[in-house]
Amino acid sequence: MIDIPGGLVESQYTYAGEAGRAFIAALPARVEEFLERWGLRPDGAPMHGMGALVLPVVRAADGVPAVVKFQVLDEETEGEPVALRLWGGDGAVRLLDHDPATGTMLLERLDAGRMLSGVEDSRRAVLVIAELLARLTAGPAPTGVRRLSDIAGRMLADVPEALPRIADPVGRGIVADCAAAVREVADEPGDRLLHWDLHFENVLAPLDGREPWLAIDPKPLAGDPGFDLWPALDNRFEPDEVVWRFDAMTDVLGLDRGRARAWTLGRVLQNALWDVEDGRPLAADGMEIARRLAPR
C-alpha cells in the first residue's frame, strides 16, 4: 500500500472540490492498478505537488527507472501527454506510457535532487528557462489543446464584473490597464505550443545527462509565447530583476517586446481575476510586475 501524502490530500480537498475528493478516494486502488498493468515496482517515497502524486518506480522487465504521475484529469492536465509526446523528450521529460481514461502517465525519471531552483544565480536560471521556452514554443500547437484566444475572451468578459470588487483603487487601475493591454493583442493570440507553467521548480536535470535541464509538468495551450514568460518573472521574485528577466527572455525567444508585455500583463490579469473570484487580495508580486513592465 502507498501512503498518500497529507499535503496532497489537503490541497485536493481545499482547491479541487468534489473532483479532488473523488481523486483521493480512488488513488490507492489506482496506484495498485497501474503498478500491475505496467509491470512496475515502487522505488522510493512518493512525491507530490498541489495536484499530483508522483511515485518513483522501476520497470520490472528492464530495470529502467521511471515515475508514475497520478492527477485529476481536467482541461489543464488533459493536454500534458499531448505536449510531451509532441516534444518527444527534446527539452522536456520523456513520456513512456499514458492512460487517456485517467490521465495517468509513466514518465522518464529525472534527478529530483537537481532542480533549477537550486541554481544560486537567478539570472543564469532565467536564461535556462528562456532557452527551453525557445525550443518548446518553436512549433504550432496540435489540434485539441486549450487556446489562448478562448482564455483571453473569457478574461475580458469577466473584467467588468471583477473591477468593482477590487477595493484598492491602485490595484483596480492596474487590473484595468492589464485588460486594456490584452484587448490590444486579443485578435492575434498566436498558435505556438505553450508550456504555461515553466518556473524554476518545473525544470530538473535528467539522470542520464542527456541534456543539462528538462521541463516537466506542462499545462499546454496554443498561443503567443509572450504568455509563457510570467512564471519566470514571479518565481524567486526579485522586483529589481523583473525588467532584466523580461528583456533577457524576449531577446532569447526573439519576441516583439510590446506584444510580449501585453501577454505577460494577461497573466497578471488571469491571476488577479482568480484572486477576485476567491475573495483574496490581489497578489503583490503580480501588481509589482505590471508596474515594472509599464511602457518605458
C-alpha positions in Angstrom: 0.0 0.0 0.0 1.2 3.5 -0.8 0.7 6.2 1.8 -1.0 9.3 0.3 0.9 12.4 1.5 -1.2 14.6 3.7 -0.3 17.7 1.8 -1.8 16.3 -1.4 -5.0 15.4 0.5 -5.2 18.8 1.9 -4.7 20.7 -1.3 -7.2 18.5 -3.2 -9.8 18.9 -0.6 -9.2 22.6 -0.4 -8.8 23.6 -4.1 -10.3 20.8 -6.2 -13.7 20.3 -4.6 -15.6 17.2 -5.3 -13.3 16.2 -8.2 -10.3 16.3 -5.7 -12.1 14.2 -3.1 -13.0 11.6 -5.7 -9.4 11.6 -6.9 -8.0 11.0 -3.4 -10.6 8.3 -2.7 -9.7 6.4 -5.9 -5.9 6.9 -5.6 -5.0 3.7 -3.6 -6.7 1.4 -6.0 -5.4 3.3 -9.0 -1.8 3.0 -7.8 -2.2 -0.7 -7.4 -3.8 -1.0 -10.8 -1.1 0.8 -12.7 1.8 -0.9 -10.9 0.4 -4.2 -12.1 -0.7 -3.0 -15.6 2.7 -1.5 -16.5 4.8 -4.1 -14.6 6.3 -1.7 -12.1 7.6 -1.9 -8.6 7.9 1.1 -6.2 11.3 2.5 -5.8 11.2 5.3 -3.2 8.8 7.5 -1.3 6.0 9.2 -3.2 6.3 12.9 -4.0 3.6 15.4 -4.7 2.7 18.9 -5.7 -0.6 20.7 -5.4 -2.4 18.4 -7.8 -0.5 15.2 -8.4 1.1 12.2 -6.8 4.4 11.2 -8.3 5.6 7.7 -7.5 9.2 6.6 -8.3 9.2 3.1 -9.8 11.3 0.6 -11.7 10.1 -1.3 -14.7 10.4 -4.9 -13.8 11.0 -6.0 -17.4 14.2 -4.0 -18.0 15.1 -2.2 -14.7 14.5 1.2 -16.2 13.8 3.9 -13.5 10.7 5.9 -14.1 7.9 7.7 -12.2 4.1 7.4 -12.4 2.2 10.6 -12.3 -1.4 10.4 -11.0 -3.5 13.5 -11.2 -7.0 14.9 -11.6 -8.0 14.9 -15.3 -9.2 18.3 -16.3 -8.9 20.9 -19.0 -5.3 21.8 -17.9 -3.9 18.3 -17.4 -5.5 16.5 -20.3 -3.1 18.2 -22.8 0.0 17.3 -20.9 0.6 13.9 -22.6 -0.2 15.5 -26.0 2.6 18.1 -25.5 5.1 15.6 -24.1 4.5 13.3 -27.0 5.0 16.1 -29.5 8.2 17.3 -27.8 9.5 13.7 -27.8 12.0 14.4 -25.0 13.5 17.4 -26.8 13.8 19.9 -23.9 11.2 18.1 -21.8 10.7 14.9 -19.8 10.0 11.8 -21.9 6.5 10.2 -21.9 6.9 6.4 -21.7 3.2 5.4 -21.4 -0.2 7.0 -20.8 -3.7 6.1 -19.9 -6.2 8.5 -21.5 -9.1 7.5 -19.3 -7.5 8.6 -16.1 -4.6 10.9 -17.2 -2.1 8.6 -15.5 1.4 8.9 -17.1 4.6 6.8 -17.0 7.4 9.3 -17.3 11.2 9.2 -17.5 12.6 9.6 -14.0 14.6 12.8 -13.6 17.0 13.8 -10.8 14.7 15.2 -8.1 17.8 16.5 -6.2 18.9 18.7 -9.1 16.2 21.3 -9.6 16.8 24.6 -11.4 15.6 26.4 -8.2 18.9 25.2 -6.7 21.0 27.3 -9.1 22.1 30.2 -7.0 22.5 32.7 -9.8 18.9 33.6 -10.7 20.0 35.3 -14.0 21.6 32.0 -15.1 18.4 30.2 -14.2 16.2 32.6 -16.1 18.4 32.1 -19.2 17.9 28.3 -18.9 14.1 28.9 -18.8 14.3 31.2 -21.8 16.4 28.7 -23.8 13.9 25.9 -23.0 11.0 28.0 -23.9 12.6 28.9 -27.3 12.7 25.2 -28.1 9.3 24.2 -26.6 7.3 27.0 -28.2 9.0 26.7 -31.7 6.2 24.7 -33.3 2.5 25.1 -33.7 0.2 23.5 -31.1 -1.7 20.4 -32.2 -5.5 20.4 -32.6 -7.5 20.0 -29.5 -5.3 21.8 -26.8 -6.7 24.8 -25.0 -6.4 28.0 -26.9 -5.2 31.4 -25.6 -7.9 33.1 -27.8 -10.6 31.4 -25.7 -8.9 32.2 -22.4 -8.4 35.9 -23.3 -12.0 36.2 -24.4 -13.2 34.8 -21.1 -10.9 37.1 -19.1 -12.0 40.2 -20.9 -15.7 39.2 -20.4 -15.1 38.8 -16.7 -13.3 42.2 -16.1 -16.4 44.4 -15.9 -17.9 42.4 -13.0 -14.5 41.9 -11.3 -13.3 45.6 -11.2 -15.9 46.9 -8.8 -15.0 44.1 -6.4 -11.4 45.4 -6.1 -11.4 47.8 -3.1 -7.9 49.2 -3.6 -8.0 51.9 -6.3 -4.4 51.4 -7.3 -4.8 47.7 -7.8 -8.1 48.3 -9.6 -6.3 50.6 -12.0 -3.5 48.1 -12.7 -6.0 45.4 -13.4 -7.9 47.7 -15.8 -4.6 48.6 -17.5 -3.8 44.9 -17.9 -7.2 44.3 -19.5 -6.6 47.2 -21.9 -3.3 45.7 -22.9 -4.9 42.3 -23.6 -7.6 43.9 -25.7 -4.9 45.4 -28.0 -3.5 41.9 -28.9 -6.5 39.6 -28.4 -7.2 39.4 -32.1 -3.7 37.9 -32.6 -3.5 35.2 -29.9 -0.8 33.1 -31.7 -0.7 29.4 -32.4 2.6 28.1 -30.7 2.5 25.2 -28.3 3.0 26.8 -24.9 4.1 25.2 -21.6 2.2 27.8 -19.4 3.9 26.9 -16.1 7.7 26.9 -16.8 9.2 28.1 -13.5 12.4 27.1 -11.7 10.8 24.2 -9.9 9.5 22.7 -13.1 12.9 22.3 -14.6 15.0 19.2 -13.5 18.2 17.6 -14.6 18.0 14.1 -16.3 19.6 11.1 -14.6 21.5 10.1 -17.7 22.9 13.6 -18.5 21.3 13.6 -22.0 20.6 17.3 -21.6 21.6 19.8 -18.8 17.9 20.6 -18.0 14.4 19.3 -18.9 11.0 20.8 -18.5 8.2 19.0 -16.6 4.6 19.5 -15.8 3.2 21.4 -18.8 -0.3 22.8 -18.8 -0.3 23.3 -22.6 -2.2 25.7 -24.8 -2.0 27.2 -28.2 -1.0 30.9 -28.2 1.7 33.6 -28.2 5.0 32.7 -26.4 4.7 36.0 -24.5 2.1 34.3 -22.4 4.8 31.9 -21.2 7.1 34.5 -19.6 5.3 35.3 -16.4 6.3 32.2 -14.3 10.0 33.1 -14.5 9.3 36.7 -13.5 7.3 35.7 -10.5 9.1 32.6 -9.2 12.0 33.6 -6.9 10.6 37.1 -7.2 13.1 39.9 -7.2 11.5 43.2 -8.0 14.6 44.8 -9.3 15.2 41.9 -11.7 11.8 42.0 -13.4 12.9 44.2 -16.3 16.2 42.3 -16.8 14.4 39.0 -16.8 11.8 40.2 -19.3 14.3 41.7 -21.6 16.6 38.7 -21.5 13.7 36.2 -22.2 12.3 38.3 -25.1 15.8 38.5 -26.6 16.4 34.7 -26.4 12.9 33.9 -27.8 13.1 36.7 -30.4 9.8 38.2 -29.3 8.3 41.6 -30.0 8.5 43.3 -26.6 5.3 45.2 -27.0 3.3 42.1 -27.7 5.2 40.1 -25.1 4.5 42.8 -22.5 0.8 42.7 -23.3 0.5 38.9 -23.0 2.6 39.0 -19.7 0.1 41.5 -18.4 -2.5 39.0 -19.5 -1.0 36.5 -17.0 -1.2 39.2 -14.3 -4.9 39.7 -15.3 -5.6 36.0 -15.2 -4.2 35.7 -11.6 -6.0 38.8 -10.5 -9.3 37.5 -11.7 -8.7 34.3 -9.8 -7.9 36.3 -6.7 -11.1 38.3 -7.0 -13.1 35.1 -7.6 -11.7 33.5 -4.5 -12.1 36.6 -2.4 -8.3 37.1 -1.9 -6.3 40.4 -2.0 -4.6 40.9 -5.3 -1.1 39.3 -5.3 1.5 42.0 -4.6 4.1 40.3 -6.9 1.7 40.5 -9.8 0.9 44.1 -9.2 4.7 44.9 -9.0 5.4 43.0 -12.2 2.8 45.0 -14.0 4.1 48.3 -12.6 7.7 47.4 -13.6 6.7 46.5 -17.1 4.9 49.8 -17.8 6.0 51.2 -21.1 9.5 52.6 -21.0 
